[in-house]
């Protein structure tokens, strides 16, 4: 990872967690340096899980139809923006 955009963390975990993770990595043929990749992947999944939970809670009072209308509206807006962007890019290439 040297040279790329990384940040060094110092974390503390229980001895049981340390042994469990290192044993899992060893069983899969991964090396010591793969611990950082494992932790980063786990953190990304946890952040994703918490974010989706918060989003679900924010829209819990909407009916399925209202939620679908919001999704359709957002999708159409993004498609419209992409068409404009792609149209400008195509004109520049011409």
N, C-alpha and C positions, 0 to 999 in steps of 0.2 A: 503493500500500500504506500510505501514512501513515494513522495512526489505528487500524489494526487490530493484531492481536496478532502482530507480527513481530519478528525479531531480525536485526540487521545482522551479516553475516559479512565477514571479509576473507580472501580465498582467493588462492592463488598457483597458476597453471597455466603450462605451457610456452607459448611463443609459438605453436607449431604448433596446440596445442589451442585457444587463444584464437581464432586465425584460422579454424580449422575450425568452431567453434561459431558464431562471428559470421557466417560465410559461410552456414551452414545456416539460421540465423535470418533473414538477409537474403533468401535464396532463397524462403523461405516468407512473406515480407512482414511479418515480425515486427520490432518496434522494439527499441531499446536496453534499455528497461525490461523486455522479455520475457525477458531473460537470467536474471533472478532466478526467474521462473516455470519456465523450462527447467531450471535447476539444482535447484530444489526437487522437480520431478517426477522428475528423474534420481536424486536422493538417495532419494526414497520408493521407487522401483523397486529400487534397490540394497539398501535395508534389507529390503524384502519378499523379495527373492531370497535374501539371506543368512539370513533367518529361516526361510524354507521349507526351505533346505538343512539348517539345524540341526535342524529338526523331522524331516525325512526321516531324518537320521542317527540321531536318538534312537529312532526306531521301526523301524530297519532289521532288527532281529532278530525282529520279530513276523511271524507268518504273516498272509496277507491276511485270513483268517477272523477272527483275533484282533483285527486292526486294525479290521475292519468292526464287530465286537462293541463295541469301545470307542467308535467313532463313533456307533453306534446308541444306546448307553447315554447318551452326552453329549447327543445330539439329543433324546432323550426327556426328559432332565432339564431341558433348556432349555425345551422345550415345556410341561412341567408348571409350571415357574416362570412362564412367560408366561401360561398359563391362569389361574393364581392372580392375577397382577398385573392382567390384563384383567378378571377377575371382580370384583376389588375396585374397579377404576375404574368398572365398569358399575353397581355398587351405589351408589357415591357420586353418580353422575349421576341415579339414580332418586329 
